[in-house]
Amino acid sequence: MAYQITCATKVHPHRHITKVGGPSGSWTVAQARAAIAAGTVFFTLSPTTGRRATVERYNCSCGCATLRTTADAVTDNNLDNLPNCLV
């Protein structure tokens, strides 16, 4: 299964992702990390180039288990640059 992510709620100080969402629903970081571990794919799309970035599990150096997008040359498909989820 693959789900497009169109919003990501972030908290300071490191702007950790706490929730992601899209047309198919919303997931806490714990839910998304478990789904990724089970083989589910989450991705974002660049609105300017159409490039797809895969969302991956990430452990911050501060010890927080969170999410991030894979590195590419496009920034508008990064989780950090998506709008916050409203719900």
N, C-alpha and C positions, 0 to 999 in steps of 0.2 A: 504494500500500500504506500502511496506517496501523497503528501499534503503540502499545499502551498501556504506559506506563512506570509501574512500581509501586515501584521502588527506585532510589536514586542514591547512589553512593559519593562522598564529599567529602573534600578534604584542606585543611589549614590552610596559610597564614594567611588566605587569602581565601575559604576553603570552596569552592574550585573543584570542579566536577563532574569526576570522572575516569572514571566508568563508569555506565551506566544499564542497567536490566533490567526485564523483565516476563514475562508468561505466554508470550510468543513467543521469548524468548531474552535475551541480554545483548550489549551493544555498548560498546566503548571510545569515548571522546569522538571520536577520529579517525574511527572507523567510523561513528558516528552523524552527525557533521558531513558526511562524504562522502555518506551516504545522504540526508540532508536536502537537500544541494546537487543530488542526482539526482532529487528530487521525493518522497521518502518522508516521511511525516508521523509524528511521534512526539507523544504527548499524555499528559497526566495527567488524572485525574478526582478531584474533591473527594468524599471519603466522606460529607460532611455535606450538600452541596447538589447533587451530581451535575454541577457545572459542569466543563467541559472547558477545559484550558489547553494550548495548543500549545507544544511544545519548539522552541526556535530556537537557531541558532548565535550565539555571543556572544564577543566579544574584550574581555577585561578590560583596564582601564587599565594593568595591570602587564605586558601583552603576552601573557598566557596565552589561547590559543584554547580555549574551553570551551562550555558549553551553559547555557541558562536557559529558564524558562517565560515566556510572554507575561504582561504585567501584567493583573491583574483585581482585584476587590475581595475575593477569597477567598485565604486563605493556606495552607489545608491541601492545595492542589493544586500548591504550589510545589515544585520539585525540592529546594530546601534543606530542606524539611520532610518529605520522604519518608525511610523507613528506609534505612540503608546496604544495598547488595547483599551477600549472603552469599558468593557465588561470584565 
